[in-house]
Amino acid sequence: MPVFTVNVKWGKEVYPDVEINTDEPPLVFKAQLFALTGVNPNRQKVMMKGGTLKDDVWGNIQIVKGQNILMMGSKDEDVPIEPTVKPVFVEDMTETQLATVTNMPAGLTNLGNTCYLNATVQCLKTVPELRQALRDFNTACKYIKVFLFLFYTFTLYISASSSLSNFESAEKITIAMSDLYRTMESNQTIPPLVLLQVLHQAFPRFADKVEGHYMQQDANECWVELIRMLQQKLPALKNKNDKSTTNYKSVIDQFFGGSFNVEWKCVESDTEEVTKTTESFLQLSCFISQDVKYMHSGLKNRMQEHITKHSPILGKDAVYTKTSKINRLPAYLTIQFVRFFYKEKDKINAKILKDIKFPIEFDAFELCTPELQEKLVPVRNKFKELEDKLAHEGVKPNARQLAESKQEEKPTAPYWFQDDYGSNNSGYYTLQAVLTHKGRSSSSGHYVGWVRQSPTSEKWIKCDDDTVTPVKTEDILKLSGGGDWHCAYVLLYGPRLLPVDTSSVSS
C-alpha cells in the first residue's frame, strides 16, 4: 500500500506528517486537508513536484516521504464578499443557482461509487427524531472529539491505527453519522469521508474494489447496516410533555420498529392447532409478482404466504399458511421494493423493472390487527372531521390543504399513542423520502435520494450526490418504474400530522 507522510504548508501554518495514499483518488487527500484547514476542496490549489494536484487522478506527480507540499486557498468565511452583486432573476437562474437561493440542503461528494451511501444518508436525514438523537449523542459522547482528532491526525484508515482500536464499529459509525449531519447544516457540499471509512472497516464487503475502484453496492444493504449500528448506540428519546418512562432501549426500535402478530396454520393437518407468535420488523417488504401493480397489494401478499417447515404432529415437513398482522405501527415506516433477484446464469443480482405504483399518502389500517384497528379509530375520526369541514367550506380535502395549514406554523396533535411515544396512532402516513436505483443490477447503475424538504412541506428535493435540485411531487410519482429511469427501491413514510385548531383551516 503506497502510503507516504508529507509536510503541508498553508500560509503561515505547517502540518507535519500528513498521510497520502496514492491508491485513493486525490479528492480523498483534499478532504483530509479540508478537515485540517477548513478550506473546501473546490477552493484548494495543492502544488508539489510534478504539477498541481487534480481531484481524480495523480497524473505525473511523484510522492516521496517527507516531501513539502504547498496548499493555497481560503476558508469560505475568509473570502471577501463582492460589494456589488449583479441582480439575477429567478427565471434566468441555472439549477445550481436556484438550489442556492431556495436554501437547498447540503450535497455529498461521490468518493467513487459511493452514491448508495449518499442516497441513504440523505433519506434518513429527513427524520427529525433521528437527527435529535444524533445531536444528543454528540453532546453526551465525551469521546467524539478525541475520535475525530485521532482519525484526521493519524490515518485515513481506522483499522491501521491502534489508537482507534478501542472504538467499536457501532460507536464509530454513530459518531461519524452525528458529525456528518452536524457538518451538513452548513448547506455546503461535504465529502462523507469519515463515515465511508468506518463503514468499510465495519463491513469490508463495502470496500471491495474492481480494477482499483470501489464497487457499486446495494443501497438497501447499506441502509439496514447503518440502522443496525445506530440501533446499538442511540438510546430512546423521552417525550418532553410526558414524564412516563419508555419501554424501548433504542430510538431506532422506538420510531422505526413495528411488530406482527403471526399465526401458523398447517395446511396438511386438521388436528394440529394454530400456532401464534410475534415478530418485530424495521422494514416491510413489497414483493413484486406478475399480478402486483400497486405497493399496497405487494404488501398484502407478504402478509399471507405459504412456507414449508417441520410439523411435530405429522413428523415431517409440511406446508403452513403464515398470516401476519401488524400490532404496532412505528412513526416512520420503511418499505423496500424487492426488485433484485440473483440470476444464476449471469452471476448478478438482476433487477425487476416493473412499474409498481406507490401513493404519497398511505393508509396502513388494512394491514393491522383488529385490536390495533380499534385503537386507531379515534384519531382517524378526527381526520375525517377535518376533511368534512374542508368539504363543507368548499375546499377539496386533500393532503396539500393539510400541508398548507401546517406550513402556517399551526400546532399539530401528537401522532403517537399516549403510552407509546414513537408509534403511529392513526395508520395514516405521508411519503417523505424515496431512494431510487437507475440501472439493471444492484452492483451497477446509480442511486439517488429524493426527499421532502421538511415534514410539513409540499416541496421535494433531488439529492444526486453533490447536485441538489428542487423537483415537483409529479416527478416523485414518476419513480414507480417500468423502464430504465430511476425506480423506487426504498420508501420512507412519516406520520401524517393533524392540525389541532381545525376550526381555522379554511380556503
Helices and strands as residue ranges (DSSP letters): E 3-10, E 13-21, H 26-37, G 41-43, E 45-48, E 51-52, E 68-72, G 76-78, G 90-92, H 95-101, H 115-124, H 128-140, H 144-154, G 158-160, G 162-164, H 169-184, H 193-202, G 204-207, E 209-210, E 213-214, H 219-233, H 251-256, E 258-266, E 275-281, E 284-287, H 295-303, E 304-311, E 316-328, E 333-338, E 340-343, E 348-351, E 361-363, G 365-367, H 370-392, H 399-407, E 428-438, E 446-452, E 460-464, E 467-471, H 473-477, G 478-480, E 487-495, G 502-504
